[in-house]
Amino acid sequence: MDIIVVRAEHVENYKLEILFSNDKKKLVDFSTFLDLHSYPQYNKYKKESNFKKFKIENGNVVWGKDWDMIFPVDELYKGKIN
């Protein structure tokens, strides 16, 4: 069985607490990723009000109508994104 994201909650700044299908929770900080990656599709999420507009689709956390920002679930599960 693959692990998927069940729920995500904004905690503060660029941190989300993510609940996975195996009932494990991880706190994931996206600030370093956003600081290091200056791409047009990511830049708007450097504004916290836009960052908070994520949703859960197909078992993952996504941002934007066309999934401007999405991360592998296994990285989210480790609690560290690259």
C-alpha positions in Angstrom: 0.0 0.0 0.0 1.3 3.4 -0.9 1.4 6.1 1.7 -0.6 9.2 0.7 -1.4 12.6 2.3 -4.7 12.6 4.1 -4.6 16.1 5.6 -2.4 19.1 5.9 -2.6 22.0 8.3 -0.8 25.4 8.1 1.1 25.8 11.4 3.1 29.0 10.9 5.2 30.8 8.3 5.9 28.1 5.7 5.3 25.1 7.8 2.7 22.4 7.4 1.7 19.6 9.6 1.0 16.7 7.3 -1.0 13.6 8.2 -0.4 10.5 6.2 -2.6 7.5 5.5 -0.6 5.4 8.0 -1.6 7.9 10.8 2.0 9.4 11.0 2.3 13.1 11.2 5.3 15.2 10.0 6.0 18.9 10.4 7.5 20.1 7.0 9.2 23.4 6.6 9.1 24.7 3.0 10.9 28.0 3.7 14.4 26.7 2.6 13.0 25.3 -0.6 11.3 28.6 -1.4 14.4 30.6 -0.5 16.6 28.5 -2.8 14.3 28.1 -5.8 13.4 31.3 -7.6 11.1 30.1 -10.4 8.1 32.1 -11.6 5.7 29.3 -10.7 7.1 29.2 -7.1 7.7 32.9 -6.5 4.1 33.7 -5.7 4.1 31.2 -2.9 6.9 33.2 -1.1 4.0 35.3 0.0 2.6 33.5 3.0 -1.1 34.3 2.1 -0.5 32.4 -1.2 1.4 29.6 0.5 -1.6 29.0 2.7 -3.8 28.3 -0.3 -2.7 24.6 -0.7 -5.1 21.7 -1.1 -5.0 18.0 -1.0 -5.5 16.3 -4.4 -4.8 12.7 -5.4 -3.1 12.0 -2.1 -0.6 14.9 -2.3 -0.3 18.6 -1.2 -0.5 20.9 -4.2 -0.5 24.6 -4.8 -2.2 26.3 -7.8 -4.9 25.3 -10.2 -2.3 23.5 -12.4 -0.2 22.2 -9.5 2.4 24.9 -9.7 4.1 23.4 -6.7 4.0 19.7 -5.7 6.5 17.5 -3.9 7.1 13.7 -3.8 5.1 12.2 -0.9 8.2 10.2 0.2 10.1 13.5 0.7 7.2 15.0 2.7 7.1 11.8 4.8 10.8 12.2 5.6 9.9 15.7 6.7 12.5 17.3 4.5 12.2 18.6 0.9 14.9 19.4 -1.5 
